[in-house]
Amino acid sequence: MNTPKSQQTPKSNFDLIIHHIKDNPDGSCVVEFDVTPELIQYYKLHTGKKRYSKKGLSNFVLNLLTKN
């Protein structure tokens, strides 16, 4: 059975370029990365949002990095 195109998860086609990772004393870290047009497009397609925000995109990338 075919899944309708609107319900399919888009495939990732972007590079995530990480420039710097800073460890914090509490065990967390700050990750500095490039925001490319391809990453923004993938974010919007995957979340269904029309626009991106810094916080929303940051949480999205965090989920991508912490996924298996």
C-alpha positions in Angstrom: 0.0 0.0 0.0 1.4 3.4 -0.9 1.5 6.2 1.6 0.2 9.5 0.1 3.0 11.9 -0.7 1.8 14.5 1.8 2.2 11.9 4.6 5.7 10.7 3.7 8.6 11.8 5.8 11.0 13.9 3.6 14.5 12.5 3.2 17.3 14.6 4.5 19.5 16.2 1.8 21.7 18.6 3.7 25.0 18.9 5.4 25.1 19.8 9.1 28.4 21.7 9.6 29.4 22.0 13.2 31.9 24.8 13.9 32.3 24.6 17.7 31.2 22.6 20.7 31.7 24.2 24.1 31.2 22.1 27.2 29.5 23.7 30.2 30.3 22.9 33.8 26.8 21.4 34.4 27.4 18.7 31.7 25.5 20.4 28.9 27.1 21.9 25.9 26.6 24.7 23.3 26.9 23.7 19.7 27.6 26.3 17.0 26.5 25.2 13.5 25.7 26.6 10.0 22.1 27.2 9.1 21.9 26.4 5.4 18.9 26.9 3.1 18.7 23.1 2.7 18.5 22.6 6.5 15.8 25.2 6.8 13.8 23.6 3.9 14.1 20.2 5.6 13.0 21.7 8.9 9.9 23.3 7.3 8.9 20.2 5.4 9.4 17.8 8.3 7.6 20.0 10.9 4.9 21.4 8.5 5.8 25.0 9.6 5.9 27.9 7.1 8.7 29.8 8.9 11.6 28.8 11.0 12.7 30.3 14.3 16.1 30.0 16.0 14.6 28.2 19.0 12.5 25.8 16.9 15.4 25.0 14.6 17.7 24.5 17.5 15.4 22.1 19.2 14.9 20.3 15.8 18.7 19.9 15.3 19.0 18.7 19.0 16.5 16.0 18.3 18.3 15.0 15.1 21.6 14.8 17.0 20.2 12.8 19.9 18.3 10.3 17.8 19.8 6.8 17.7 
